[in-house]
C-alpha cells in the first residue's frame, strides 16, 4: 500500500499492529471481514482521508450492546438511520475492514464496555460481539475505513402489471 499522508499511514500502521495481536490471540485467524458503517452526523470523508485517527470509539454513541464501534452486515441497515448526507444531497457510508476474531453472540446488553470473558479460555476475552447482523468492536485498532461509498437514494415504484390492472376474469361462481 502507498499512502500520501502521514495520518493515513499511522491509521493503517495501528491497524496492522492490532492485526498481529489479534492473529496471535486467535490462533492465527483474526477473521477479517468487510462491513458497513454509517457515521450519521460526522462527515465520513474526514475519517476516510485520515484527518481523524480512523474509527474512534471515543466518538461512538451508546447502542444496544454498549458503547462500541458498530458495523452492519447489510448496507440497508446502515442506510436506514446511519447514513451521512453531504452538502450535495448525496449519501455516504463507509466499508470497513474489521477484525472480529472470536465473536460472542449476545442478546441486547446496553451495559457492555468490552466483549465478555471467554469461559473456554481463562483470563481471555472475546474479540467482538455479534447481535444478529450487527458486529461491535471495542478497540479502535480492530477497524480500518477501507472504502467510502457515495450514492443517491431514490424511492422505487413498481407499477402494476397489465394483468393486475384488468378486472378479474374468473367467473363469480368459481
C-alpha positions as CSV (number, residue, x, y, z in Angstrom):
1,X,0.0,0.0,0.0
2,X,1.1,3.5,-0.7
3,X,-0.2,6.4,1.3
4,X,0.5,10.0,0.5
5,X,0.0,11.4,4.0
6,X,1.3,10.6,7.5
7,X,-2.2,10.4,9.2
8,X,-3.4,7.6,6.9
9,X,-0.1,5.8,7.3
10,X,-0.5,6.0,11.1
11,X,-4.0,4.6,11.0
12,X,-3.0,1.7,8.8
13,X,0.1,1.0,10.9
14,X,-2.1,0.9,14.0
15,X,-4.4,-1.5,12.3
16,X,-1.5,-3.7,11.2
17,X,-0.1,-3.9,14.8
18,X,-3.6,-4.6,16.1
19,X,-4.0,-7.3,13.4
20,X,-0.8,-9.0,14.5
21,X,-2.1,-9.0,18.1
22,X,-5.5,-10.4,17.0
23,X,-3.8,-13.1,14.9
24,X,-1.7,-14.2,17.9
25,X,-4.7,-14.2,20.2
26,X,-7.0,-16.1,17.8
27,X,-4.6,-18.9,16.9
28,X,-3.8,-17.4,13.5
29,X,-7.4,-16.4,12.5
30,X,-8.2,-12.8,13.0
31,X,-11.4,-13.2,11.0
32,X,-11.1,-10.0,8.9
33,X,-14.5,-9.1,7.4
34,X,-15.9,-6.2,5.4
35,X,-18.8,-4.4,7.0
36,X,-20.8,-1.2,6.5
37,X,-20.5,1.7,8.9
38,X,-22.7,4.8,8.9
39,X,-21.4,7.9,10.6
40,X,-24.8,9.7,10.8
41,X,-23.7,13.4,11.6
42,X,-20.0,13.1,11.1
43,X,-18.6,13.6,7.6
44,X,-17.1,10.1,6.8
45,X,-14.6,11.8,4.4
46,X,-12.8,13.2,7.5
47,X,-12.4,9.6,8.8
48,X,-11.6,8.1,5.4
49,X,-9.0,10.6,4.4
50,X,-7.1,10.2,7.7
51,X,-7.9,13.6,9.2
52,X,-9.0,11.7,12.2
53,X,-7.4,8.5,13.5
54,X,-9.7,6.1,11.8
55,X,-12.8,4.9,13.6
56,X,-12.6,6.2,17.1
57,X,-14.6,4.5,19.9
58,X,-14.5,7.7,22.0
59,X,-16.8,9.3,19.4
60,X,-19.2,6.4,19.5
61,X,-22.8,6.6,20.8
62,X,-24.4,4.2,23.3
63,X,-26.1,1.4,21.4
64,X,-27.9,-1.9,22.2
65,X,-24.5,-3.5,23.0
66,X,-23.0,-0.6,24.9
67,X,-20.6,2.0,23.7
68,X,-18.6,0.5,20.8
69,X,-18.0,0.8,17.1
70,X,-21.0,-0.8,15.3
71,X,-20.9,-2.5,11.9
72,X,-23.7,-3.9,9.7
73,X,-23.5,-7.0,7.5
74,X,-26.1,-5.4,5.2
75,X,-25.8,-1.9,3.7
76,X,-29.6,-1.5,4.0
77,X,-29.3,-1.5,7.8
78,X,-26.6,1.3,7.8
79,X,-28.7,3.2,5.2
80,X,-31.8,3.2,7.4
81,X,-30.6,5.6,10.1
82,X,-26.9,5.9,10.0
83,X,-26.1,7.3,6.5
84,X,-24.4,10.7,6.2
85,X,-26.0,13.3,3.9
86,X,-23.3,15.5,2.3
87,X,-23.7,19.1,1.0
88,X,-24.6,17.8,-2.5
89,X,-27.5,15.8,-1.1
90,X,-25.7,12.5,-1.7
91,X,-25.5,9.9,1.0
92,X,-22.3,8.2,2.3
93,X,-21.3,5.1,4.1
94,X,-18.0,3.5,4.9
95,X,-17.0,0.0,4.2
96,X,-14.5,-1.0,6.9
97,X,-12.2,-3.9,7.3
98,X,-13.0,-5.3,10.7
99,X,-11.1,-7.8,12.8
100,X,-13.8,-9.7,14.6
101,X,-11.6,-12.6,15.9
102,X,-13.6,-14.8,18.3
103,X,-17.1,-13.4,18.4
104,X,-19.6,-13.6,21.3
105,X,-23.2,-13.8,20.2
106,X,-25.1,-11.7,22.6
107,X,-28.7,-10.6,23.3
108,X,-29.1,-6.9,23.8
109,X,-26.9,-5.7,26.7
110,X,-26.5,-2.0,26.9
111,X,-24.0,-2.3,29.8
112,X,-21.2,-3.8,27.7
113,X,-17.9,-1.9,27.6
114,X,-16.0,-4.7,26.0
115,X,-16.7,-8.3,24.9
116,X,-17.2,-10.7,27.8
117,X,-14.7,-13.2,29.1
118,X,-14.4,-16.4,27.2
119,X,-15.3,-19.3,29.6
120,X,-13.2,-21.7,27.5
121,X,-10.0,-19.7,27.9
122,X,-9.4,-18.3,31.4
123,X,-8.2,-14.7,31.5
124,X,-9.1,-14.1,27.9
125,X,-12.0,-12.1,26.4
126,X,-13.9,-12.4,23.2
127,X,-12.7,-10.1,20.4
128,X,-16.1,-8.8,19.3
129,X,-19.8,-9.0,19.9
130,X,-22.5,-10.1,17.4
131,X,-26.1,-9.2,17.7
132,X,-27.8,-10.7,14.7
133,X,-26.4,-8.9,11.6
134,X,-24.6,-6.3,13.7
135,X,-21.0,-6.6,14.9
136,X,-19.5,-4.5,17.6
137,X,-15.8,-4.0,18.4
138,X,-14.5,-2.0,21.4
139,X,-10.9,-1.3,20.3
140,X,-10.0,1.2,17.6
141,X,-7.3,-1.0,16.0
142,X,-9.9,-3.6,15.0
143,X,-11.4,-1.5,12.2
144,X,-9.9,0.3,9.2
145,X,-12.1,2.6,7.0
146,X,-11.3,0.9,3.6
147,X,-13.8,2.5,1.2
148,X,-16.1,5.5,1.1
149,X,-19.3,4.9,-0.8
150,X,-21.3,7.9,-2.1
151,X,-24.8,7.3,-3.5
152,X,-28.2,8.7,-4.1
153,X,-31.4,7.4,-2.6
154,X,-34.4,7.0,-4.6
155,X,-37.9,5.6,-4.0
156,X,-38.7,2.7,-6.1
157,X,-42.1,2.5,-7.6
158,X,-43.4,-0.6,-9.3
159,X,-46.4,-0.1,-11.4
160,X,-48.9,-2.9,-11.5
161,X,-48.6,-5.4,-14.4
162,X,-51.2,-5.1,-17.2
163,X,-52.8,-8.3,-15.9
164,X,-53.3,-6.8,-12.4
165,X,-54.8,-3.6,-13.8
166,X,-57.6,-5.6,-15.6
167,X,-60.6,-6.8,-13.6
168,X,-60.5,-10.4,-12.7
169,X,-61.7,-12.7,-15.4
170,X,-62.7,-15.5,-13.1
171,X,-66.4,-16.4,-13.1
172,X,-68.2,-15.3,-9.9
173,X,-69.4,-18.9,-9.3
174,X,-65.9,-20.3,-9.0
